[in-house]
């Protein structure tokens, strides 16, 4: 019988065999879910718990909209290490561009979806102009390079349907500005209403295709450039949406090695991908091969991520590290941010020590290099 350690080692190596290659030791850090609401505040979480709602018991109960302090302290860690070219560590914040306008949705009787830019949500949540100004300062410094996560991080049409049906828990969550309540009558793939591109009938596709173009336009208006990369939330994306991504001027689409997509009645099928594979609409598909989740309940230190990076470099692949904003968010519990940033600092120092010739790159720059050199 194969031991668990040997099996894990085989998986780490096998997933890096196919696809493009490079002799350069490139490290990319893609951090999902910036801009999106999760838990509005600690008080909201406590109030909904007291009301008897089954709130998310995982670390995502500590995930909330980013603050000035989150970014300042993150940037301090990123600028604490340089690569062989003198480049600071870079994070690619994969950003949701909009959140629900709860009042307008309520006024419509849950028949119409209205959204606000995430910069408006920052102001509404008391984050002030300083938070988005720090986004721009990080971009200017070359350490914070946003890419697109979607217009919103919500299964909008299903959410509105369940609100119209009068689910009491969902309506109570809505009144508190909270979306991601898990209710049993929803398909497991869409529990918590998180995957933007989940649907359960073809009539919903037009809304979703339109959201891609609008999300890319909002991105360009706020950040000043067309996103290079699109990362569909929760790893669910139908091939019928790929032309809309390409039309928006986006070049790279994030996929899993085995990617979910909805079919009839909201059930899921899978399709396989190879890192660097070209699609029929001009998109290049890419995958991630490392993970770093220091506030996860199962986190055991930086060793797993280091082993994943080593496997990537062994097979001449860039190390693309997947992580989430919750690891660095302190708006609900500052201790959560302290832990995440402490582990990130350890990881970056270890990378530099083990691979002095490392190069830190944004997702867009790394993918452009890989496509052009392969």
ZAMARGU-4260 file (C-alpha; in steps of 0.2 Angstrom, whole numbers, plus 5000, padded with zeros to 4 digits):
<rodrens>
0) 5000/5000/5000 | 5006/5017/4995 | 5010/5028/5011 | 5000/5045/5012 | 5017/5054/5011
5) 5022/5045/4995 | 5005/5048/4987 | 5005/5066/4991 | 5023/5067/4983 | 5016/5058/4967
10) 5002/5070/4966 | 5013/5086/4968 | 5024/5080/4954 | 5011/5072/4942 | 5001/5088/4941
15) 5017/5098/4935 | 5021/5086/4921 | 5010/5093/4907 | 5010/5111/4900 | 5022/5125/4897
20) 5039/5126/4905 | 5052/5139/4909 | 5070/5138/4916 | 5066/5154/4927 | 5061/5151/4945
25) 5045/5162/4944 | 5033/5164/4960 | 5016/5171/4957 | 5004/5174/4972 | 4986/5175/4967
30) 4974/5181/4981 | 4956/5179/4978 | 4940/5188/4984 | 4946/5206/4986 | 4932/5219/4984
35) 4918/5207/4988 | 4908/5207/5004 | 4907/5192/5015 | 4903/5196/5033 | 4898/5214/5035
40) 4904/5215/5053 | 4907/5205/5069 | 4891/5212/5076 | 4881/5206/5061 | 4889/5188/5063
45) 4884/5188/5081 | 4867/5194/5078 | 4863/5182/5065 | 4870/5168/5075 | 4859/5173/5090
50) 4844/5173/5078 | 4847/5154/5075 | 4854/5155/5058 | 4867/5142/5052 | 4881/5154/5049
55) 4897/5148/5041 | 4907/5140/5054 | 4924/5140/5044 | 4937/5153/5045 | 4927/5163/5032
60) 4917/5170/5046 | 4932/5181/5048 | 4932/5187/5030 | 4926/5205/5028 | 4929/5219/5016
65) 4947/5225/5016 | 4953/5239/5027 | 4967/5252/5026 | 4976/5243/5040 | 4975/5226/5030
70) 4984/5234/5015 | 4997/5244/5025 | 5002/5228/5035 | 5002/5217/5019 | 5013/5229/5010
75) 5025/5230/5024 | 5027/5211/5022 | 5028/5211/5003 | 5042/5224/5004 | 5052/5214/5016
80) 5060/5203/5003 | 5067/5206/4986 | 5071/5194/4972 | 5087/5192/4962 | 5081/5207/4951
85) 5078/5219/4966 | 5059/5216/4964 | 5048/5216/4980 | 5036/5201/4982 | 5021/5204/4972
90) 5003/5199/4976 | 4989/5198/4962 | 4973/5203/4971 | 4959/5194/4961 | 4945/5207/4963
95) 4926/5207/4962 | 4921/5224/4955 | 4903/5226/4963 | 4892/5221/4977 | 4873/5221/4979
100) 4864/5237/4982 | 4852/5230/4995 | 4840/5244/4996 | 4837/5245/4978 | 4834/5226/4977
105) 4822/5227/4991 | 4813/5241/4983 | 4810/5231/4968 | 4803/5217/4978 | 4818/5206/4974
110) 4813/5206/4955 | 4828/5217/4949 | 4846/5215/4953 | 4856/5232/4957 | 4874/5233/4961
115) 4886/5246/4967 | 4905/5247/4963 | 4916/5240/4977 | 4923/5257/4979 | 4906/5263/4985
120) 4905/5248/4996 | 4921/5253/5004 | 4914/5270/5008 | 4898/5263/5014 | 4907/5251/5026
125) 4917/5266/5033 | 4933/5261/5025 | 4935/5279/5017 | 4945/5284/5002 | 4961/5278/5010
130) 4958/5260/5006 | 4956/5261/4988 | 4970/5274/4987 | 4981/5261/4994 | 4976/5249/4980
135) 4983/5262/4968 | 4999/5265/4979 | 5002/5246/4979 | 5000/5246/4960 | 5012/5260/4957
140) 5025/5252/4968 | 5023/5236/4958 | 5018/5225/4973 | 4999/5224/4970 | 4993/5220/4953
145) 4974/5217/4952 | 4965/5205/4940 | 4947/5201/4938 | 4936/5189/4948 | 4920/5194/4941
150) 4907/5208/4942 | 4901/5200/4959 | 4904/5185/4969 | 4886/5180/4970 | 4874/5167/4962
155) 4863/5182/4958 | 4848/5175/4949 | 4846/5160/4961 | 4848/5172/4976 | 4834/5183/4970
160) 4823/5168/4967 | 4825/5161/4984 | 4822/5179/4992 | 4806/5180/4981 | 4800/5163/4988
165) 4801/5171/5005 | 4814/5160/5014 | 4814/5168/5031 | 4832/5165/5035 | 4838/5172/5019
170) 4827/5187/5021 | 4834/5190/5039 | 4852/5189/5032 | 4847/5201/5018 | 4841/5214/5030
175) 4859/5213/5038 | 4868/5215/5022 | 4873/5196/5021 | 4871/5185/5006 | 4881/5169/5009
180) 4868/5160/5020 | 4868/5141/5016 | 4850/5135/5014 | 4846/5116/5011 | 4835/5118/4996
185) 4850/5125/4985 | 4861/5113/4975 | 4877/5109/4985 | 4887/5118/4971 | 4878/5134/4975
190) 4876/5133/4994 | 4880/5150/5001 | 4876/5158/4984 | 4895/5161/4980 | 4898/5155/4962
195) 4894/5169/4950 | 4892/5157/4935 | 4882/5144/4942 | 4865/5142/4933 | 4851/5130/4933
200) 4842/5134/4916 | 4848/5141/4900 | 4838/5157/4901 | 4850/5163/4915 | 4865/5163/4903
205) 4862/5180/4895 | 4863/5189/4912 | 4879/5180/4916 | 4887/5184/4899 | 4882/5202/4901
210) 4890/5202/4919 | 4907/5197/4911 | 4908/5213/4900 | 4901/5224/4913 | 4914/5217/4926
215) 4928/5220/4914 | 4922/5238/4910 | 4921/5242/4928 | 4939/5235/4931 | 4945/5246/4917
220) 4937/5262/4924 | 4943/5259/4941 | 4961/5252/4938 | 4965/5260/4921 | 4969/5245/4911
225) 4960/5229/4904 | 4962/5214/4915 | 4974/5201/4908 | 4966/5187/4918 | 4949/5181/4923
230) 4946/5170/4938 | 4928/5163/4939 | 4923/5162/4957 | 4922/5145/4965 | 4929/5136/4950
235) 4912/5135/4940 | 4912/5141/4922 | 4903/5135/4906 | 4912/5135/4890 | 4898/5145/4882
240) 4904/5160/4892 | 4922/5160/4885 | 4918/5171/4870 | 4912/5185/4882 | 4929/5184/4891
245) 4938/5185/4875 | 4927/5200/4868 | 4931/5209/4884 | 4950/5209/4879 | 4955/5197/4892
250) 4969/5185/4887 | 4970/5172/4901 | 4956/5161/4909 | 4960/5152/4926 | 4954/5134/4926
255) 4956/5119/4937 | 4964/5103/4930 | 4946/5096/4931 | 4934/5111/4929 | 4915/5111/4934
260) 4902/5118/4923 | 4883/5118/4925 | 4871/5108/4913 | 4853/5104/4914 | 4844/5107/4930
265) 4860/5114/4938 | 4869/5098/4939 | 4888/5098/4935 | 4900/5090/4923 | 4918/5091/4921
270) 4931/5095/4908 | 4950/5093/4909 | 4963/5106/4905 | 4982/5107/4903 | 4991/5122/4909
275) 4994/5134/4894 | 4981/5126/4883 | 4974/5137/4870 | 4955/5139/4868 | 4945/5141/4852
280) 4941/5159/4855 | 4959/5165/4858 | 4960/5162/4877 | 4974/5154/4885 | 4969/5142/4900
285) 4981/5141/4915 | 4980/5133/4932 | 4988/5135/4949 | 4999/5122/4957 | 5002/5128/4975
290) 4991/5133/4989 | 4994/5144/5005 | 4980/5146/5017 | 4988/5150/5034 | 4971/5153/5043
295) 4963/5137/5037 | 4959/5125/5051 | 4970/5112/5043 | 4985/5123/5041 | 5001/5115/5047
300) 5014/5127/5042 | 5023/5133/5027 | 5031/5116/5023 | 5017/5110/5011 | 5018/5126/5001
305) 5037/5125/5000 | 5035/5107/4994 | 5023/5112/4981 | 5035/5126/4975 | 5049/5114/4974
310) 5039/5102/4963 | 5035/5116/4952 | 5053/5121/4950 | 5058/5103/4948 | 5048/5101/4932
315) 5052/5119/4926 | 5036/5127/4930 | 5032/5143/4938 | 5025/5142/4955 | 5007/5149/4955
320) 5002/5151/4973 | 4983/5151/4977 | 4977/5161/4993 | 4962/5171/4999 | 4959/5188/5007
325) 4953/5180/5023 | 4971/5175/5027 | 4975/5194/5028 | 4959/5202/5034 | 4958/5209/5051
330) 4942/5219/5051 | 4933/5207/5061 | 4947/5199/5071 | 4964/5208/5070 | 4972/5192/5077
335) 4967/5183/5061 | 4977/5196/5051 | 4992/5194/5062 | 4993/5175/5060 | 4991/5176/5041
340) 5004/5190/5038 | 5016/5181/5050 | 5015/5165/5040 | 5017/5175/5024 | 5032/5183/5030
345) 5040/5166/5034 | 5035/5159/5017 | 5043/5173/5008 | 5059/5172/5018 | 5060/5154/5015
350) 5057/5155/4996 | 5071/5168/4995 | 5083/5157/5006 | 5080/5141/4996 | 5080/5149/4979
355) 5091/5164/4978 | 5087/5166/4960 | 5068/5167/4962 | 5058/5180/4952 | 5042/5188/4960
360) 5030/5192/4946 | 5011/5197/4945 | 5000/5184/4937 | 4998/5195/4921 | 5017/5197/4918
365) 5020/5179/4922 | 5007/5172/4910 | 5012/5184/4896 | 5030/5178/4898 | 5025/5159/4898
370) 5014/5161/4883 | 5027/5171/4873 | 5041/5159/4877 | 5031/5143/4874
</rodrens>
